[in-house]
Amino acid sequence: MYHVDIGRYSSIGDNVHILSQHPTESLSTSPAFYQALFDEPYIAKQTIAYDRLIQTTIGNDVWIGSGVKIKTGVTIGDGAVIGAGSVVTKDVLPFSIVGGTPAKLIKMRFVPEIIKRIQSLEWWQYNLLDYELDWSDLEKTLTTLETLKNSGELVPYIAPRYQLWNENEKIVGKPI
């Protein structure tokens, strides 16, 4: 089972994969030594303990393009953008745009002062669908949200959490 935590308002393109890993310090990288691969009578005894799927974190308001591959254990920061077809092998900074194989920084989405304001605001903690916001004017939207938050009018939205998995080629889930 993949251990992935996905933040709110994130957009994930088609054919995005979280990749497993293999031990490189062991004599062999083969999963035959740390994972049951076959049924009786071909079961090999597990000879090393190895977790091939470690926690991967995708922040809030992240956009991951089509065909991206993400190494298990990577953290993608809030507001990051991952270009289509990229291979993400290292953590991605919040509000950065990365792309390529391996993914490298292309540019930051905003200047440091704006990033600091957004991180302080944490707008993704709220349900903003009921507010009239001018999303095309970043400064105006941030100022409006800061005013609403400081006045106590914005109340954090506690969303239900779900565990999802693939069962017979169908995505199923349950509340957790």
Phi and psi restraints in degrees (value plus and minus 20) as a CYANA .aco file:
   2 TYR   PHI     -98.4   -58.4
   2 TYR   PSI     118.2   158.2
   3 HIS   PHI    -125.2   -85.2
   3 HIS   PSI      68.7   108.7
   4 VAL   PHI    -146.1  -106.1
   4 VAL   PSI     109.5   149.5
   5 ASP   PHI    -130.1   -90.1
   5 ASP   PSI     103.1   143.1
   6 ILE   PHI    -135.2   -95.2
   6 ILE   PSI     107.1   147.1
   7 GLY   PHI     -95.0   -55.0
   7 GLY   PSI     157.3   197.3
   8 ARG   PHI     -94.6   -54.6
   8 ARG   PSI     133.5   173.5
   9 TYR   PHI      40.9    80.9
   9 TYR   PSI       2.5    42.5
  10 SER   PHI    -107.2   -67.2
  10 SER   PSI     126.1   166.1
  11 SER   PHI    -137.2   -97.2
  11 SER   PSI     103.1   143.1
  12 ILE   PHI    -141.9  -101.9
  12 ILE   PSI     100.9   140.9
  13 GLY   PHI     -89.9   -49.9
  13 GLY   PSI     157.2   197.2
  14 ASP   PHI     -94.7   -54.7
  14 ASP   PSI     135.4   175.4
  15 ASN   PHI      36.6    76.6
  15 ASN   PSI      17.7    57.7
  16 VAL   PHI    -108.9   -68.9
  16 VAL   PSI     115.6   155.6
  17 HIS   PHI    -147.8  -107.8
  17 HIS   PSI     119.5   159.5
  18 ILE   PHI    -117.7   -77.7
  18 ILE   PSI     100.0   140.0
  19 LEU   PHI    -108.4   -68.4
  19 LEU   PSI     127.2   167.2
  20 SER   PHI    -103.0   -63.0
  20 SER   PSI     158.8   198.8
  21 GLN   PHI    -153.1  -113.1
  21 GLN   PSI     145.8   185.8
  22 HIS   PHI    -148.7  -108.7
  22 HIS   PSI     131.2   171.2
  23 PRO   PHI     -90.3   -50.3
  23 PRO   PSI     109.4   149.4
  24 THR   PHI    -124.1   -84.1
  24 THR   PSI     -29.7    10.3
  25 GLU   PHI    -109.1   -69.1
  25 GLU   PSI     -34.2     5.8
  26 SER   PHI    -104.2   -64.2
  26 SER   PSI     143.9   183.9
  27 LEU   PHI     -77.2   -37.2
  27 LEU   PSI     -58.7   -18.7
  28 SER   PHI    -144.4  -104.4
  28 SER   PSI     127.6   167.6
  29 THR   PHI    -113.7   -73.7
  29 THR   PSI     -20.7    19.3
  30 SER   PHI     -87.8   -47.8
  30 SER   PSI     115.5   155.5
  31 PRO   PHI     -88.7   -48.7
  31 PRO   PSI     -28.2    11.8
  32 ALA   PHI     -79.2   -39.2
  32 ALA   PSI     -42.9    -2.9
  33 PHE   PHI    -115.6   -75.6
  33 PHE   PSI     -29.5    10.5
  34 TYR   PHI    -155.6  -115.6
  34 TYR   PSI     -16.7    23.3
  35 GLN   PHI    -166.1  -126.1
  35 GLN   PSI     116.8   156.8
  36 ALA   PHI     -92.4   -52.4
  36 ALA   PSI      96.9   136.9
  37 LEU   PHI    -126.6   -86.6
  37 LEU   PSI     -47.0    -7.0
  38 PHE   PHI    -148.2  -108.2
  38 PHE   PSI     141.4   181.4
  39 ASP   PHI    -105.3   -65.3
  39 ASP   PSI     152.0   192.0
  40 GLU   PHI     -73.9   -33.9
  40 GLU   PSI     125.4   165.4
  41 PRO   PHI    -113.8   -73.8
  41 PRO   PSI      -2.2    37.8
  42 TYR   PHI    -121.3   -81.3
  42 TYR   PSI      -2.5    37.5
  43 ILE   PHI     -90.8   -50.8
  43 ILE   PSI     104.9   144.9
  44 ALA   PHI    -113.9   -73.9
  44 ALA   PSI     122.5   162.5
  45 LYS   PHI     -90.1   -50.1
  45 LYS   PSI     114.6   154.6
  46 GLN   PHI     -88.5   -48.5
  46 GLN   PSI     103.8   143.8
  47 THR   PHI    -125.6   -85.6
  47 THR   PSI     -38.1     1.9
  48 ILE   PHI    -156.4  -116.4
  48 ILE   PSI     129.9   169.9
  49 ALA   PHI    -111.1   -71.1
  49 ALA   PSI     106.7   146.7
  50 TYR   PHI    -173.9  -133.9
  50 TYR   PSI     108.2   148.2
  51 ASP   PHI    -120.0   -80.0
  51 ASP   PSI      86.6   126.6
  52 ARG   PHI    -103.2   -63.2
  52 ARG   PSI     -30.6     9.4
  53 LEU   PHI    -147.4  -107.4
  53 LEU   PSI      75.1   115.1
  54 ILE   PHI    -118.9   -78.9
  54 ILE   PSI     147.8   187.8
  55 GLN   PHI     -76.3   -36.3
  55 GLN   PSI     106.9   146.9
  56 THR   PHI    -135.7   -95.7
  56 THR   PSI     116.5   156.5
  57 THR   PHI    -143.6  -103.6
  57 THR   PSI     106.3   146.3
  58 ILE   PHI    -133.2   -93.2
  58 ILE   PSI      99.2   139.2
  59 GLY   PHI     -88.2   -48.2
  59 GLY   PSI    -189.0  -149.0
  60 ASN   PHI    -103.7   -63.7
  60 ASN   PSI     127.2   167.2
  61 ASP   PHI      35.1    75.1
  61 ASP   PSI      19.9    59.9
  62 VAL   PHI    -114.7   -74.7
  62 VAL   PSI     122.0   162.0
  63 TRP   PHI    -137.0   -97.0
  63 TRP   PSI      95.7   135.7
  64 ILE   PHI    -131.5   -91.5
  64 ILE   PSI      97.8   137.8
  65 GLY   PHI     -91.0   -51.0
  65 GLY   PSI     149.7   189.7
  66 SER   PHI     -79.4   -39.4
  66 SER   PSI     119.4   159.4
  67 GLY   PHI      54.1    94.1
  67 GLY   PSI      -5.3    34.7
  68 VAL   PHI     -94.6   -54.6
  68 VAL   PSI     122.5   162.5
  69 LYS   PHI    -137.0   -97.0
  69 LYS   PSI     110.2   150.2
  70 ILE   PHI    -141.5  -101.5
  70 ILE   PSI     104.8   144.8
  71 LYS   PHI     -86.6   -46.6
  71 LYS   PSI     116.4   156.4
  72 THR   PHI     -76.6   -36.6
  72 THR   PSI     122.7   162.7
  73 GLY   PHI      72.1   112.1
  73 GLY   PSI     -26.1    13.9
  74 VAL   PHI     -98.3   -58.3
  74 VAL   PSI     128.2   168.2
  75 THR   PHI    -133.6   -93.6
  75 THR   PSI     105.6   145.6
  76 ILE   PHI    -126.2   -86.2
  76 ILE   PSI      98.1   138.1
  77 GLY   PHI     -89.4   -49.4
  77 GLY   PSI     140.0   180.0
  78 ASP   PHI     -71.7   -31.7
  78 ASP   PSI     121.1   161.1
  79 GLY   PHI      52.5    92.5
  79 GLY   PSI     -14.1    25.9
  80 ALA   PHI     -95.2   -55.2
  80 ALA   PSI     136.1   176.1
  81 VAL   PHI    -145.5  -105.5
  81 VAL   PSI     108.2   148.2
  82 ILE   PHI    -133.1   -93.1
  82 ILE   PSI      98.2   138.2
  83 GLY   PHI     -83.6   -43.6
  83 GLY   PSI     126.7   166.7
  84 ALA   PHI     -73.3   -33.3
  84 ALA   PSI     118.8   158.8
  85 GLY   PHI      58.0    98.0
  85 GLY   PSI     -17.0    23.0
  86 SER   PHI     -93.0   -53.0
  86 SER   PSI     137.6   177.6
  87 VAL   PHI    -138.6   -98.6
  87 VAL   PSI      91.3   131.3
  88 VAL   PHI    -114.1   -74.1
  88 VAL   PSI      92.6   132.6
  89 THR   PHI    -130.5   -90.5
  89 THR   PSI     -31.6     8.4
  90 LYS   PHI    -155.1  -115.1
  90 LYS   PSI     143.0   183.0
  91 ASP   PHI     -74.9   -34.9
  91 ASP   PSI     127.9   167.9
  92 VAL   PHI    -133.7   -93.7
  92 VAL   PSI     108.6   148.6
  93 LEU   PHI     -83.8   -43.8
  93 LEU   PSI     127.7   167.7
  94 PRO   PHI     -78.4   -38.4
  94 PRO   PSI     120.6   160.6
  95 PHE   PHI      40.7    80.7
  95 PHE   PSI       6.7    46.7
  96 SER   PHI    -122.7   -82.7
  96 SER   PSI     138.3   178.3
  97 ILE   PHI    -134.8   -94.8
  97 ILE   PSI     101.6   141.6
  98 VAL   PHI    -144.9  -104.9
  98 VAL   PSI     137.6   177.6
  99 GLY   PHI    -186.2  -146.2
  99 GLY   PSI     144.8   184.8
 100 GLY   PHI      84.1   124.1
 100 GLY   PSI    -196.1  -156.1
 101 THR   PHI    -151.8  -111.8
 101 THR   PSI      84.8   124.8
 102 PRO   PHI     -92.6   -52.6
 102 PRO   PSI     140.1   180.1
 103 ALA   PHI     -83.3   -43.3
 103 ALA   PSI     113.2   153.2
 104 LYS   PHI    -149.3  -109.3
 104 LYS   PSI     137.4   177.4
 105 LEU   PHI     -82.5   -42.5
 105 LEU   PSI     106.3   146.3
 106 ILE   PHI    -115.4   -75.4
 106 ILE   PSI     -70.5   -30.5
 107 LYS   PHI    -189.6  -149.6
 107 LYS   PSI     148.6   188.6
 108 MET   PHI    -109.1   -69.1
 108 MET   PSI     125.5   165.5
 109 ARG   PHI     -88.1   -48.1
 109 ARG   PSI     -56.4   -16.4
 110 PHE   PHI    -157.9  -117.9
 110 PHE   PSI     146.7   186.7
 111 VAL   PHI     -92.2   -52.2
 111 VAL   PSI     137.6   177.6
 112 PRO   PHI     -74.4   -34.4
 112 PRO   PSI     -56.3   -16.3
 113 GLU   PHI     -84.6   -44.6
 113 GLU   PSI     -60.6   -20.6
 114 ILE   PHI     -88.1   -48.1
 114 ILE   PSI     -63.0   -23.0
 115 ILE   PHI     -78.9   -38.9
 115 ILE   PSI     -64.1   -24.1
 116 LYS   PHI     -81.3   -41.3
 116 LYS   PSI     -61.0   -21.0
 117 ARG   PHI     -84.6   -44.6
 117 ARG   PSI     -63.9   -23.9
 118 ILE   PHI     -84.5   -44.5
 118 ILE   PSI     -64.3   -24.3
 119 GLN   PHI     -84.2   -44.2
 119 GLN   PSI     -56.5   -16.5
 120 SER   PHI     -89.2   -49.2
 120 SER   PSI     -57.2   -17.2
 121 LEU   PHI     -93.3   -53.3
 121 LEU   PSI     -57.9   -17.9
 122 GLU   PHI      26.3    66.3
 122 GLU   PSI      34.2    74.2
 123 TRP   PHI     -76.8   -36.8
 123 TRP   PSI     -45.6    -5.6
 124 TRP   PHI     -89.1   -49.1
 124 TRP   PSI     -28.8    11.2
 125 GLN   PHI     -99.3   -59.3
 125 GLN   PSI     -24.0    16.0
 126 TYR   PHI    -141.7  -101.7
 126 TYR   PSI     135.5   175.5
 127 ASN   PHI    -110.3   -70.3
 127 ASN   PSI      85.1   125.1
 128 LEU   PHI    -115.5   -75.5
 128 LEU   PSI     -16.1    23.9
 129 LEU   PHI     -87.0   -47.0
 129 LEU   PSI     -42.2    -2.2
 130 ASP   PHI    -108.9   -68.9
 130 ASP   PSI     -18.6    21.4
 131 TYR   PHI    -128.5   -88.5
 131 TYR   PSI     122.5   162.5
 132 GLU   PHI    -104.5   -64.5
 132 GLU   PSI      82.8   122.8
 133 LEU   PHI    -141.4  -101.4
 133 LEU   PSI     123.2   163.2
 134 ASP   PHI    -112.1   -72.1
 134 ASP   PSI      64.9   104.9
 135 TRP   PHI     -83.7   -43.7
 135 TRP   PSI     -36.5     3.5
 136 SER   PHI    -102.4   -62.4
 136 SER   PSI     -32.4     7.6
 137 ASP   PHI    -136.4   -96.4
 137 ASP   PSI      74.6   114.6
 138 LEU   PHI     -77.5   -37.5
 138 LEU   PSI     -68.8   -28.8
 139 GLU   PHI     -80.4   -40.4
 139 GLU   PSI     -65.4   -25.4
 140 LYS   PHI     -84.1   -44.1
 140 LYS   PSI     -63.4   -23.4
 141 THR   PHI     -83.8   -43.8
 141 THR   PSI     -65.6   -25.6
 142 LEU   PHI     -81.8   -41.8
 142 LEU   PSI     -63.6   -23.6
 143 THR   PHI     -82.6   -42.6
 143 THR   PSI     -63.4   -23.4
 144 THR   PHI     -81.2   -41.2
 144 THR   PSI     -66.3   -26.3
 145 LEU   PHI     -86.6   -46.6
 145 LEU   PSI     -59.4   -19.4
 146 GLU   PHI     -82.1   -42.1
 146 GLU   PSI     -61.1   -21.1
 147 THR   PHI     -84.0   -44.0
 147 THR   PSI     -65.5   -25.5
 148 LEU   PHI     -82.7   -42.7
 148 LEU   PSI     -61.1   -21.1
 149 LYS   PHI     -87.6   -47.6
 149 LYS   PSI     -65.8   -25.8
 150 ASN   PHI     -85.5   -45.5
 150 ASN   PSI     -48.1    -8.1
 151 SER   PHI    -102.9   -62.9
 151 SER   PSI     -28.5    11.5
 152 GLY   PHI      64.5   104.5
 152 GLY   PSI     -15.2    24.8
 153 GLU   PHI     -92.6   -52.6
 153 GLU   PSI     -51.9   -11.9
 154 LEU   PHI    -102.5   -62.5
 154 LEU   PSI     104.9   144.9
 155 VAL   PHI    -136.2   -96.2
 155 VAL   PSI     109.1   149.1
 156 PRO   PHI     -73.8   -33.8
 156 PRO   PSI     119.5   159.5
 157 TYR   PHI    -116.4   -76.4
 157 TYR   PSI     102.3   142.3
 158 ILE   PHI    -115.0   -75.0
 158 ILE   PSI      81.5   121.5
 159 ALA   PHI    -104.7   -64.7
 159 ALA   PSI     127.0   167.0
 160 PRO   PHI     -87.0   -47.0
 160 PRO   PSI     129.2   169.2
 161 ARG   PHI    -128.3   -88.3
 161 ARG   PSI     128.0   168.0
 162 TYR   PHI    -151.4  -111.4
 162 TYR   PSI     128.7   168.7
 163 GLN   PHI    -123.3   -83.3
 163 GLN   PSI     107.4   147.4
 164 LEU   PHI    -137.1   -97.1
 164 LEU   PSI     129.0   169.0
 165 TRP   PHI    -175.3  -135.3
 165 TRP   PSI     145.7   185.7
 166 ASN   PHI    -115.5   -75.5
 166 ASN   PSI     102.4   142.4
 167 GLU   PHI    -150.1  -110.1
 167 GLU   PSI      92.9   132.9
 168 ASN   PHI      33.6    73.6
 168 ASN   PSI      28.5    68.5
 169 GLU   PHI      44.5    84.5
 169 GLU   PSI       1.7    41.7
 170 LYS   PHI    -151.3  -111.3
 170 LYS   PSI     115.5   155.5
 171 ILE   PHI     -99.3   -59.3
 171 ILE   PSI     103.0   143.0
 172 VAL   PHI    -146.0  -106.0
 172 VAL   PSI     143.9   183.9
 173 GLY   PHI    -179.6  -139.6
 173 GLY   PSI     150.8   190.8
 174 LYS   PHI    -167.9  -127.9
 174 LYS   PSI     128.8   168.8
 175 PRO   PHI     -84.7   -44.7
 175 PRO   PSI     124.8   164.8
